[in-house]
């Protein structure tokens, strides 16, 4: 019997070092990418790297504030002391529910007023008292409002400060010179106002969230509303600035390898930036309702849905989205907050699970304190309004919001107002 030798092809997955490197780049936020490129440039003389130089200028180390439990416990305690009128207390609790970890409001005042069942003027009156709370800047509508409150307290607010704050976005592209041109102010005046602004705390709520790294760095994505619609861009001020140095043809094998590595990194970072922007635009473009109306405007969206639209693998979307910070006109939050699982079905469409939780919370806040709604009654209300859900699902969501059952809620409203994470 003669031995039979044959070549039998078998499929195998081979992961190269550069593919691993590309996967690693997709996982990085802008700050991590900048540090990585800086390290690569230190080892490769053919990489012309320019540090962003903005981290120390814009970073703010918030002082540690002694709070009983959290930002929400702090403001609810202050609210219970500051307000006696039941109707104003209800509106103040509605504002507390809309508070983001940064200390800013996560919803427009008009939307909060609607949920509280009052006019915008009545809500504004309550908000004016809430903005007197310490630390100054809490309950700000956005970054500009947060800075305005602190500049007023410091005695630095005037027409020049208002002009500088209104045009701060110009600095992201052209720096202080562009800001001077946009405001029409003298360079010395602009420099003085910028110094006063840098002394402010842009995220007063961060003092209560010392373990939240997302409050310690600049955003990766910036979202603006302009006349032509919502504009979604990378924050170029946090991206590394680098390129391949021009040199003659390298005869040295080591120099040739350095050139290949540098060229690969330049191209890989460009691909990473484009993929990041594509994912962000697809996700945020689908959730315009979330930008305009908060959680109640959230639509169901899965990573798989985004991957199918972009023609990439679902894991790629997950790597890109995780850890990215998005700066909207009213708040800064992670890109993953724009995703929401679908639950229930009504008239052929699914409802967002986070939207259902927000609706559930609003229903409990608005219930009669003397006759709290049971889980079965809440399930019926949700089914009629948004999507069919079971009593067990309502109970699970209520517990995840930190809200007790109907018997325990009778005559007690504070615990409901303290829950905000949906």
VEXTOR-387991 format. One line per 8 residues: number of its first residue (from 1); for each residue x, y, z of N, C-alpha, C. Coordinates in steps of 0.2 Angstrom, whole numbers, plus 5000, padded with zeros to 4 digits. Layout:
NUM> X/Y/Z/X/Y/Z/X/Y/Z  ...
//
This chain:
1> 5004/4994/5000/5000/5000/5000/5004/5006/5000  5003/5011/4995/5008/5017/4994/5004/5022/4998  5009/5026/5002/5006/5032/5005/5003/5037/5000  4998/5040/5002/4994/5045/4998/4995/5052/5001  4999/5056/4998/5000/5063/5000/4996/5068/4996  4992/5072/5000/4988/5077/4996/4988/5083/5000  4987/5089/4996/4987/5096/4999/4979/5097/5000  4977/5098/5006/4970/5099/5007/4969/5106/5009
9> 4966/5111/5005/4965/5118/5008/4960/5118/5014  4961/5122/5019/4957/5123/5024/4956/5130/5026  4950/5133/5026/4950/5140/5028/4952/5141/5035  4955/5147/5036/4958/5149/5043/4958/5157/5043  4956/5159/5049/4956/5166/5050/4963/5168/5052  4966/5173/5049/4973/5176/5051/4972/5183/5052  4973/5185/5058/4973/5192/5061/4980/5195/5061  4981/5199/5057/4988/5202/5056/4989/5208/5062
17> 4995/5210/5063/4996/5215/5068/4993/5221/5067  4993/5223/5060/4990/5229/5058/4982/5229/5059  4979/5223/5058/4972/5223/5059/4970/5224/5066  4974/5221/5070/4973/5222/5078/4974/5229/5079  4979/5232/5076/4980/5239/5077/4975/5244/5075  4972/5242/5070/4966/5246/5067/4960/5245/5072  4959/5239/5074/4953/5238/5079/4955/5242/5086  4961/5242/5088/4963/5246/5094/4961/5254/5092
25> 4962/5256/5087/4961/5263/5085/4954/5265/5085  4950/5260/5083/4942/5261/5083/4940/5261/5090  4943/5258/5095/4941/5258/5102/4942/5265/5105  4947/5269/5103/4949/5275/5106/4945/5281/5105  4944/5285/5111/4941/5291/5110/4947/5296/5108  4945/5302/5107/4950/5307/5104/4956/5308/5109  4955/5308/5115/4960/5309/5120/4965/5303/5120  4962/5297/5120/4966/5291/5119/4970/5291/5113
33> 4967/5293/5107/4970/5293/5101/4976/5298/5101  4975/5304/5104/4980/5309/5104/4986/5306/5108  4985/5303/5113/4991/5300/5117/4994/5295/5114  4990/5290/5110/4993/5285/5106/4998/5287/5101  4995/5292/5097/4999/5295/5091/5006/5299/5094  5005/5302/5100/5011/5305/5103/5016/5300/5105  5014/5294/5107/5019/5289/5109/5022/5286/5103  5018/5285/5097/5021/5282/5091/5026/5287/5088
41> 5024/5294/5089/5029/5299/5086/5035/5299/5090  5035/5298/5096/5041/5297/5100/5046/5292/5098  5043/5287/5095/5047/5281/5092/5049/5281/5085  5045/5285/5081/5046/5286/5074/5047/5293/5072  5054/5294/5070/5056/5301/5068/5052/5304/5062  5049/5299/5058/5046/5301/5052/5039/5304/5053  5036/5304/5059/5030/5306/5061/5030/5313/5063  5027/5318/5060/5028/5325/5062/5021/5326/5066
49> 5022/5326/5073/5017/5327/5077/5016/5333/5081  5010/5336/5081/5009/5343/5085/5004/5342/5090  5006/5342/5096/5001/5341/5102/4996/5346/5101  4990/5344/5104/4984/5348/5103/4985/5354/5108  4988/5353/5114/4989/5359/5118/4983/5362/5121  4977/5359/5121/4971/5361/5124/4969/5358/5131  4972/5352/5132/4970/5349/5138/4971/5353/5144  4977/5356/5146/4978/5359/5152/4974/5366/5152
57> 4973/5369/5146/4970/5375/5146/4962/5374/5147  4959/5369/5145/4952/5369/5146/4950/5364/5151  4954/5360/5154/4953/5355/5159/4951/5359/5166  4946/5357/5169/4944/5360/5176/4944/5355/5181  4948/5356/5186/4948/5351/5192/4943/5354/5197  4937/5351/5197/4931/5353/5201/4933/5351/5209  4932/5356/5213/4933/5354/5220/4929/5349/5223  4931/5345/5228/4927/5340/5230/4921/5343/5235
65> 4915/5341/5234/4910/5344/5237/4907/5338/5242  4906/5340/5248/4903/5335/5253/4896/5334/5252  4893/5329/5248/4886/5328/5247/4884/5322/5251  4878/5321/5253/4875/5316/5257/4876/5309/5253  4873/5310/5246/4873/5304/5242/4876/5306/5235  4872/5311/5232/4874/5312/5225/4871/5319/5224  4872/5321/5217/4870/5328/5215/4862/5328/5216  4858/5323/5215/4851/5323/5215/4849/5323/5223
73> 4852/5320/5227/4851/5321/5234/4852/5328/5237  4857/5331/5234/4859/5338/5236/4854/5343/5234  4852/5342/5228/4847/5347/5225/4840/5346/5228  4838/5339/5229/4831/5338/5232/4831/5340/5239  4836/5340/5243/4836/5342/5250/4836/5350/5249  4839/5353/5245/4838/5361/5244/4832/5363/5242  4829/5359/5238/4822/5360/5235/4817/5360/5241  4817/5355/5245/4812/5354/5250/4813/5360/5255
81> 4819/5363/5256/4820/5368/5260/4817/5375/5257  4818/5376/5251/4817/5382/5247/4810/5383/5245  4806/5378/5244/4799/5378/5241/4794/5375/5246  4789/5379/5248/4783/5377/5252/4777/5376/5248  4776/5380/5242/4770/5379/5238/4770/5372/5235  4765/5368/5235/4765/5362/5232/4766/5362/5225  4762/5367/5221/4763/5367/5214/4770/5369/5212  4773/5374/5215/4780/5375/5214/4785/5369/5216
89> 4783/5366/5221/4787/5360/5223/4787/5355/5217  4781/5354/5214/4781/5349/5209/4785/5351/5203  4785/5357/5201/4789/5360/5196/4796/5359/5197  4798/5361/5203/4805/5360/5205/4808/5353/5205  4803/5348/5207/4805/5341/5206/4806/5339/5199  4802/5342/5194/4802/5341/5187/4809/5343/5185  4811/5349/5187/4818/5351/5185/4823/5347/5187  4822/5344/5193/4827/5340/5196/4828/5333/5192
97> 4822/5331/5190/4822/5325/5186/4826/5326/5179  4826/5332/5177/4829/5333/5170/4836/5335/5171  4839/5335/5177/4846/5337/5178/4851/5331/5176  4856/5333/5172/4861/5329/5170/4867/5329/5175  4871/5323/5175/4877/5323/5180/4881/5329/5179  4881/5333/5173/4886/5339/5173/4883/5344/5177  4876/5344/5179/4873/5350/5182/4869/5354/5178  4869/5352/5171/4864/5356/5166/4858/5352/5166
105> 4853/5356/5163/4846/5353/5162/4847/5349/5155  4844/5343/5155/4844/5338/5149/4838/5339/5145  4834/5344/5146/4828/5345/5142/4826/5352/5142  4823/5355/5136/4821/5362/5136/4816/5363/5141  4816/5370/5144/4812/5372/5149/4805/5371/5147  4803/5372/5140/4796/5371/5138/4794/5364/5139  4798/5359/5137/4796/5352/5138/4795/5351/5146  4800/5353/5150/4799/5352/5157/4792/5355/5160
113> 4791/5361/5157/4784/5364/5159/4778/5360/5157  4779/5357/5151/4773/5353/5149/4772/5347/5153  4778/5344/5155/4777/5338/5159/4775/5339/5166  4776/5345/5168/4774/5347/5175/4767/5350/5175  4764/5352/5169/4757/5354/5169/4757/5361/5170  4762/5365/5169/4762/5373/5170/4764/5376/5164  4763/5383/5164/4765/5387/5159/4773/5388/5159  4776/5390/5153/4783/5391/5153/4785/5397/5157
121> 4781/5402/5158/4782/5408/5163/4783/5405/5170  4778/5401/5172/4778/5398/5179/4784/5394/5180  4786/5390/5175/4792/5386/5175/4799/5390/5176  4799/5395/5172/4805/5400/5172/4805/5403/5179  4800/5405/5182/4800/5408/5189/4803/5403/5194  4801/5396/5193/4804/5391/5198/4812/5390/5196  4813/5390/5190/4820/5389/5187/4825/5395/5190  4822/5401/5190/4826/5407/5193/4828/5405/5200
129> 4824/5403/5204/4826/5401/5211/4830/5395/5211  4829/5390/5207/4834/5384/5207/4841/5386/5205  4842/5391/5201/4848/5393/5198/4852/5397/5204  4849/5399/5209/4852/5402/5215/4856/5396/5220  4855/5390/5218/4857/5385/5222/4865/5384/5221  4868/5382/5226/4876/5381/5226/4877/5373/5224  4882/5372/5220/4887/5377/5217/4884/5381/5211  4886/5387/5210/4883/5391/5205/4884/5388/5198
137> 4879/5388/5194/4879/5385/5188/4874/5379/5187  4872/5376/5193/4867/5371/5193/4861/5373/5189  4857/5369/5186/4851/5370/5183/4852/5375/5177  4858/5375/5174/4859/5379/5168/4856/5376/5162  4854/5380/5157/4851/5377/5151/4856/5374/5147  4862/5377/5147/4867/5374/5142/4874/5377/5145  4879/5376/5141/4886/5379/5143/4886/5386/5144  4883/5390/5139/4883/5397/5139/4879/5400/5145
145> 4874/5397/5147/4870/5399/5153/4874/5397/5159  4877/5392/5160/4881/5390/5165/4887/5395/5167  4890/5397/5161/4895/5402/5162/4893/5409/5164  4887/5410/5161/4884/5417/5162/4882/5417/5170  4879/5412/5173/4878/5412/5180/4884/5413/5184  4889/5410/5182/4895/5411/5186/4899/5418/5185  4899/5420/5179/4901/5427/5178/4898/5432/5182  4891/5432/5182/4887/5436/5186/4889/5436/5193
153> 4890/5430/5196/4891/5430/5203/4898/5433/5204  4903/5432/5199/4910/5434/5200/4910/5442/5198  4905/5445/5196/4906/5452/5194/4909/5453/5187  4909/5448/5183/4913/5449/5177/4908/5449/5171  4901/5449/5172/4897/5449/5167/4895/5456/5164  4896/5457/5157/4894/5463/5154/4893/5461/5146  4892/5466/5142/4891/5465/5135/4897/5461/5132  4903/5463/5134/4909/5460/5131/4909/5452/5132
161> 4907/5451/5139/4907/5444/5141/4902/5440/5137  4896/5443/5136/4890/5440/5132/4892/5439/5125  4896/5443/5122/4898/5443/5115/4903/5437/5114  4908/5436/5119/4913/5431/5119/4910/5424/5120  4905/5424/5124/4902/5417/5125/4898/5415/5119  4894/5420/5116/4890/5419/5110/4894/5416/5104  4901/5418/5104/4905/5416/5098/4911/5411/5100  4910/5408/5106/4915/5403/5108/4916/5397/5103
169> 4911/5395/5100/4912/5390/5095/4917/5392/5090  4918/5398/5088/4923/5400/5083/4930/5398/5085  4932/5398/5092/4938/5396/5094/4940/5389/5092  4935/5385/5091/4937/5378/5089/4940/5377/5083  4939/5382/5078/4942/5382/5072/4948/5387/5071  4947/5393/5073/4952/5398/5072/4955/5401/5078  4954/5399/5084/4957/5401/5090/4955/5408/5092  4959/5411/5096/4958/5417/5099/4957/5423/5094
177> 4961/5422/5089/4961/5428/5083/4954/5428/5080  4952/5422/5078/4945/5421/5075/4940/5424/5080  4940/5423/5086/4936/5425/5091/4936/5433/5092  4942/5436/5091/4942/5443/5091/4939/5446/5085  4940/5443/5079/4936/5445/5073/4929/5445/5074  4927/5439/5076/4919/5438/5077/4916/5443/5081  4919/5444/5087/4916/5449/5092/4917/5456/5090  4922/5458/5087/4924/5465/5086/4927/5468/5092
185> 4929/5464/5096/4932/5467/5103/4939/5468/5102  4942/5472/5106/4950/5472/5106/4953/5466/5109  4959/5464/5106/4962/5458/5108/4963/5457/5116  4964/5463/5119/4965/5463/5126/4959/5462/5130  4953/5464/5127/4947/5463/5131/4945/5456/5130  4946/5453/5124/4944/5446/5123/4949/5441/5128  4955/5443/5128/4960/5439/5133/4957/5439/5140  4955/5445/5142/4952/5446/5149/4946/5442/5150
193> 4942/5442/5145/4935/5438/5146/4937/5431/5146  4941/5429/5142/4943/5422/5141/4946/5419/5148  4950/5424/5151/4953/5422/5158/4948/5421/5163  4943/5425/5163/4937/5425/5167/4933/5419/5166  4932/5417/5160/4928/5411/5158/4932/5405/5160  4938/5405/5159/4942/5399/5161/4942/5398/5169  4941/5403/5173/4940/5402/5180/4934/5399/5182  4929/5399/5177/4922/5396/5179/4923/5388/5179
201> 4918/5385/5182/4917/5378/5182/4912/5376/5177  4913/5373/5171/4909/5372/5166/4904/5366/5168  4906/5362/5173/4901/5356/5174/4901/5356/5182  4897/5360/5185/4896/5360/5192/4894/5354/5195  4890/5350/5192/4888/5344/5194/4894/5338/5195  4899/5340/5191/4905/5335/5192/4908/5334/5199  4907/5339/5203/4909/5339/5210/4906/5333/5214  4900/5331/5212/4897/5326/5215/4898/5319/5212
209> 4901/5319/5206/4902/5313/5202/4910/5312/5201  4914/5311/5206/4921/5311/5206/4924/5305/5202  4919/5300/5202/4922/5294/5198/4919/5293/5191  4917/5299/5188/4914/5299/5182/4919/5302/5177  4923/5298/5173/4928/5301/5169/4926/5305/5163  4919/5304/5161/4916/5307/5156/4916/5315/5157  4916/5317/5164/4915/5324/5165/4922/5327/5166  4927/5324/5164/4934/5326/5165/4937/5328/5158
217> 4934/5327/5153/4937/5328/5146/4933/5331/5141  4935/5333/5136/4932/5337/5131/4928/5332/5126  4923/5334/5123/4919/5329/5119/4923/5327/5113  4920/5321/5110/4923/5319/5104/4919/5321/5098  4913/5322/5099/4908/5324/5093/4904/5330/5096  4903/5335/5091/4900/5341/5093/4894/5341/5088  4888/5342/5091/4881/5343/5087/4879/5350/5088  4877/5353/5083/4875/5360/5083/4868/5360/5078
225> 4864/5364/5080/4858/5365/5076/4858/5372/5072  4859/5372/5066/4859/5378/5062/4853/5378/5057  4853/5383/5053/4847/5385/5049/4846/5379/5044  4852/5376/5042/4851/5370/5037/4850/5363/5040  4849/5363/5047/4848/5357/5051/4853/5356/5056  4853/5349/5058/4858/5347/5063/4864/5346/5060  4870/5349/5063/4876/5347/5060/4880/5343/5065  4883/5338/5063/4887/5333/5067/4894/5333/5065
233> 4899/5335/5069/4906/5335/5067/4910/5332/5072  4916/5330/5070/4922/5329/5075/4924/5335/5079  4926/5334/5085/4929/5340/5089/4936/5340/5087  4938/5344/5082/4945/5344/5079/4950/5346/5084  4948/5350/5089/4953/5352/5094/4956/5347/5098  4952/5341/5099/4955/5336/5103/4958/5330/5099  4958/5331/5092/4961/5326/5088/4968/5327/5087  4973/5322/5086/4980/5324/5085/4981/5326/5078
241> 4986/5331/5078/4988/5334/5072/4995/5331/5070  4995/5327/5065/5001/5324/5063/5001/5322/5055  5007/5321/5053/5008/5319/5046/5014/5316/5044  5015/5313/5039/5021/5309/5037/5026/5315/5034  5032/5315/5037/5037/5319/5035/5040/5318/5028  5041/5323/5024/5044/5322/5017/5051/5321/5017  5053/5315/5015/5061/5314/5015/5062/5310/5008  5068/5310/5006/5070/5306/5000/5069/5299/5001
249> 5070/5295/4995/5069/5288/4995/5074/5285/5000  5072/5281/5004/5076/5278/5009/5079/5271/5007  5086/5271/5007/5090/5265/5005/5090/5260/5012  5091/5263/5017/5091/5259/5024/5085/5256/5025  5085/5249/5026/5079/5245/5027/5075/5247/5033  5079/5249/5039/5076/5252/5045/5072/5258/5043  5075/5263/5040/5071/5269/5038/5065/5267/5034  5066/5263/5029/5060/5261/5025/5054/5258/5029
257> 5056/5254/5034/5051/5251/5038/5047/5257/5042  5051/5261/5045/5048/5267/5049/5044/5271/5044  5046/5272/5038/5041/5275/5033/5035/5272/5032  5035/5265/5031/5029/5261/5030/5025/5261/5036  5027/5261/5042/5024/5261/5048/5020/5268/5049  5024/5273/5048/5021/5280/5048/5015/5281/5043  5016/5279/5037/5011/5280/5032/5005/5276/5034  5006/5270/5037/5000/5266/5039/4996/5269/5044
265> 5000/5272/5049/4997/5275/5055/4993/5281/5053  4996/5285/5048/4992/5291/5045/4986/5289/5042  4986/5284/5038/4980/5282/5034/4975/5278/5039  4977/5275/5044/4973/5271/5049/4969/5276/5053  4972/5282/5055/4969/5287/5059/4964/5290/5055  4965/5292/5048/4960/5295/5044/4954/5290/5043  4955/5284/5042/4950/5279/5042/4946/5279/5048  4949/5279/5054/4946/5279/5061/4942/5285/5061
273> 4944/5291/5060/4940/5297/5060/4934/5297/5056  4935/5294/5050/4929/5294/5045/4924/5289/5048  4926/5283/5050/4921/5278/5053/4918/5281/5059  4922/5285/5063/4918/5288/5069/4913/5293/5067  4915/5297/5062/4910/5302/5060/4904/5299/5057  4905/5293/5053/4899/5290/5049/4895/5287/5054  4897/5284/5060/4893/5280/5065/4889/5286/5068  4893/5291/5070/4890/5296/5074/4884/5300/5070
281> 4885/5301/5064/4880/5304/5060/4874/5300/5059  4875/5293/5058/4870/5288/5057/4866/5288/5063  4869/5287/5069/4865/5286/5075/4862/5293/5077  4865/5298/5077/4862/5305/5079/4857/5307/5074  4858/5306/5068/4853/5307/5063/4846/5304/5064  4847/5298/5066/4841/5294/5068/4837/5296/5074  4841/5299/5078/4838/5301/5085/4837/5309/5086  4835/5312/5080/4834/5319/5081/4828/5321/5086
289> 4824/5317/5087/4818/5318/5092/4821/5318/5099  4827/5314/5100/4830/5314/5106/4833/5320/5108  4836/5323/5102/4840/5330/5103/4834/5335/5105  4829/5335/5102/4824/5340/5103/4819/5339/5109  4817/5333/5110/4813/5332/5116/4815/5328/5121  4821/5326/5121/4824/5322/5127/4822/5314/5126  4822/5311/5132/4820/5304/5132/4814/5302/5128  4809/5306/5129/4802/5305/5126/4802/5305/5118
297> 4808/5308/5115/4808/5308/5108/4813/5302/5106  4815/5298/5110/4820/5292/5108/4816/5287/5104  4819/5285/5099/4817/5279/5095/4821/5273/5096  4818/5267/5095/4822/5261/5095/4828/5261/5090  4834/5259/5093/4839/5259/5088/4844/5254/5091  4846/5249/5087/4851/5244/5089/4858/5245/5085  4863/5243/5088/4870/5243/5084/4869/5239/5077  4865/5234/5077/4864/5230/5071/4861/5235/5066
305> 4856/5239/5068/4853/5243/5063/4858/5248/5060  4863/5251/5064/4868/5255/5061/4873/5252/5057  4875/5246/5059/4879/5242/5055/4877/5240/5048  4870/5239/5048/4867/5237/5041/4867/5243/5037  4866/5249/5039/4865/5255/5035/4872/5257/5033  4878/5256/5037/4884/5258/5035/4888/5252/5031  4885/5246/5031/4888/5240/5028/4895/5238/5031  4895/5238/5038/4900/5236/5042/4898/5231/5047
313> 4902/5228/5051/4900/5223/5056/4898/5226/5062  4893/5223/5065/4890/5225/5071/4895/5227/5077  4900/5223/5077/4906/5224/5082/4910/5230/5081  4910/5232/5074/4913/5239/5073/4910/5244/5075  4903/5244/5075/4899/5250/5077/4900/5250/5085  4900/5244/5088/4901/5244/5095/4907/5247/5098  4913/5245/5094/4919/5248/5096/4919/5255/5095  4916/5258/5090/4917/5265/5089/4912/5269/5094
321> 4906/5266/5095/4902/5270/5099/4904/5270/5107  4907/5265/5109/4908/5264/5116/4913/5270/5118  4912/5274/5123/4916/5279/5126/4916/5285/5122  4913/5286/5117/4913/5293/5113/4908/5297/5117  4910/5304/5118/4906/5309/5121/4904/5313/5116  4897/5315/5116/4894/5319/5111/4892/5326/5115  4894/5331/5112/4891/5338/5115/4886/5340/5111  4880/5341/5114/4874/5343/5111/4873/5350/5113
329> 4868/5354/5111/4867/5361/5113/4865/5361/5120  4863/5356/5124/4860/5357/5130/4864/5352/5135  4868/5347/5133/4871/5343/5137/4877/5339/5134  4881/5335/5138/4886/5331/5135/4884/5324/5138  4884/5319/5133/4883/5312/5135/4886/5308/5130  4886/5301/5132/4890/5296/5128/4885/5294/5122  4889/5293/5117/4885/5291/5111/4880/5285/5112  4882/5280/5116/4878/5274/5118/4871/5276/5121
337> 4871/5282/5123/4864/5284/5126/4859/5285/5120  4861/5286/5114/4857/5286/5108/4854/5280/5106  4857/5274/5109/4854/5268/5107/4848/5266/5112  4843/5262/5110/4838/5260/5115/4835/5254/5112  4834/5249/5116/4831/5243/5113/4823/5244/5113  4820/5240/5108/4813/5240/5107/4809/5236/5111  4803/5238/5113/4799/5234/5118/4792/5235/5116  4788/5230/5116/4781/5231/5114/4779/5233/5107
345> 4773/5233/5105/4771/5235/5098/4764/5238/5098  4764/5243/5095/4757/5247/5094/4757/5250/5087  4751/5248/5083/4750/5251/5077/4756/5249/5072  4759/5243/5073/4764/5240/5069/4771/5243/5070  4772/5247/5076/4779/5249/5077/4781/5248/5084  4787/5247/5085/4790/5246/5092/4791/5253/5096  4791/5252/5102/4793/5258/5106/4800/5257/5110  4803/5263/5111/4809/5263/5114/4809/5261/5122
353> 4813/5256/5124/4812/5254/5131/4814/5260/5136  4819/5264/5134/4820/5270/5139/4815/5275/5138  4811/5276/5133/4805/5280/5132/4800/5278/5137  4799/5271/5137/4793/5269/5141/4795/5270/5148  4801/5269/5150/4803/5270/5157/4802/5278/5159  4804/5282/5154/4803/5289/5155/4795/5291/5156  4791/5288/5152/4784/5289/5153/4781/5286/5159  4784/5280/5161/4782/5277/5167/4783/5282/5173
361> 4789/5285/5173/4791/5289/5179/4787/5295/5179  4785/5298/5173/4781/5304/5172/4774/5303/5175  4771/5297/5173/4765/5295/5176/4765/5294/5183  4770/5292/5186/4770/5291/5194/4771/5298/5197  4775/5302/5194/4776/5309/5197/4769/5313/5197  4765/5312/5191/4759/5315/5191/4753/5312/5194  4754/5306/5197/4748/5303/5200/4746/5306/5206  4740/5305/5209/4737/5307/5215/4741/5304/5221
369> 4744/5308/5225/4747/5305/5231/4743/5301/5235  4737/5303/5236/4732/5299/5240/4730/5293/5237  4731/5292/5230/4728/5286/5227/4733/5284/5222  4739/5281/5224/4745/5279/5219/4742/5274/5214  4745/5274/5208/4743/5270/5203/4747/5263/5204  4743/5258/5203/4746/5251/5204/4749/5249/5198  4754/5244/5198/4757/5242/5192/4753/5240/5186  4747/5237/5188/4742/5235/5183/4739/5241/5180
377> 4738/5246/5183/4735/5252/5181/4740/5256/5176  4746/5256/5178/4751/5259/5174/4753/5255/5168  4752/5248/5168/4753/5244/5162/4747/5246/5157  4741/5247/5160/4736/5249/5155/4737/5255/5152  4739/5260/5156/4740/5267/5153/4746/5267/5148  4751/5264/5149/4756/5263/5144/4754/5260/5138  4750/5254/5139/4748/5251/5133/4743/5255/5128  4739/5259/5132/4735/5264/5128/4739/5269/5125
385> 4744/5272/5128/4747/5278/5126/4753/5276/5121  4757/5271/5122/4763/5270/5118/4763/5263/5115  4764/5258/5120/4765/5251/5117/4762/5246/5123  4761/5240/5121/4758/5235/5125/4763/5232/5130  4763/5233/5136/4767/5230/5141/4764/5226/5147  4767/5222/5150/4764/5218/5155/4765/5221/5162  4761/5219/5167/4762/5222/5174/4769/5220/5176  4771/5214/5175/4778/5212/5177/4783/5216/5174
393> 4782/5218/5168/4787/5223/5165/4787/5230/5168  4781/5232/5170/4781/5239/5173/4784/5238/5180  4783/5233/5184/4786/5232/5190/4794/5232/5190  4796/5229/5185/4803/5228/5184/4806/5235/5182  4803/5239/5178/4805/5246/5176/4805/5250/5182  4799/5250/5186/4798/5254/5192/4804/5253/5197  4806/5247/5198/4811/5245/5203/4818/5248/5200  4819/5247/5194/4825/5250/5191/4826/5257/5192
401> 4820/5261/5192/4820/5268/5193/4821/5270/5200  4821/5265/5205/4821/5266/5212/4815/5269/5215  4809/5267/5212/4802/5269/5214/4799/5263/5217  4796/5265/5223/4793/5259/5227/4786/5258/5224  4783/5253/5227/4776/5251/5224/4771/5256/5227  4765/5255/5224/4759/5259/5226/4758/5260/5233  4758/5255/5237/4757/5255/5245/4762/5260/5248  4768/5259/5246/4773/5263/5249/4774/5270/5247
409> 4771/5271/5241/4771/5278/5238/4766/5283/5241  4761/5280/5244/4755/5284/5247/4758/5289/5251  4757/5296/5249/4759/5301/5253/4766/5303/5253  4770/5299/5249/4777/5301/5249/4779/5302/5242  4782/5308/5241/4784/5310/5234/4791/5311/5233  4795/5311/5238/4802/5313/5237/4806/5308/5234  4804/5301/5235/4808/5296/5232/4807/5296/5225  4801/5298/5222/4800/5298/5215/4804/5303/5212
417> 4804/5309/5215/4808/5314/5212/4815/5313/5212  4818/5309/5216/4825/5308/5216/4828/5303/5211  4823/5300/5207/4826/5295/5202/4825/5298/5195  4831/5298/5192/4831/5302/5185/4834/5297/5180  4838/5292/5181/4842/5289/5176/4837/5284/5173  4836/5285/5166/4832/5280/5162/4835/5278/5157
//
